[in-house]
Amino acid sequence: MPGPKRKCSKARRDKRRANWKLTVPGLVECPQCHALKMPHRVCPACGFYKGRTVVQAKSEE
């Protein structure tokens, strides 16, 4: 299978890679302790999820 007919320029290559970057994860505030946490997950600070304590928090151990 043949390769490219002409060399791909650095500008064209870099334009393609311009959108290849990391994004900041969306964080929400825990309703119980007001710490930042990932949405739809147990709060790592207090162990609270959907109106009840699911796991013991690390600070209580």
N, C-alpha and C positions, 0 to 999 in steps of 0.2 A: 504494500500500500504506500503510495507516495506521500512525502512530507509536505510541508507548506511551500508554496511557490516563492514567497518573499519573507524576509525576516519581520517578525512582529515588533513594532517600535516600542520603546520604553513607555511612551505616553499612552499608547493604546493598551499595553499591558497594565499600567498603573490605573487607568480609567476602569478597567475591569475589576481591579482589586479595591477600588475606593469604598465600596459598600461592605467589605469583609471586615467587620469590626465587632467588638463586644458591646453588649448593651447592659445597662444597669438593671438588675432584677427589680420588679415592682414589689415594693414593701408596703405592708399595711400595719396599722397600729393595733395591738392586742386590746380587746375591750376590757380585759381584767386588769392587767398591769401596765398597759400603755407602752410596752416595749415594741420595737419594730420586729416584724416577723414576715415570713413568706405567706402569701394568701393560701387558704384552704389547707393549712398545716397546723400541727400542735405548736403552741408557743414554747420556745426553748427556755424562756425565763421562768414561766409559772406552770407550764404543763396544762394549760386551759385550751379547750376546743369545743365549739358549739354549745356553750352554756354550762359545761361541766369540766371538772378536773379529770383528765384522761391518764396522765403520767405524773409521777412525782418530779418536781423541779430539781435541777442539779444543786441549787443552793440549800435545799432541805436535807440532803444526804449527809 
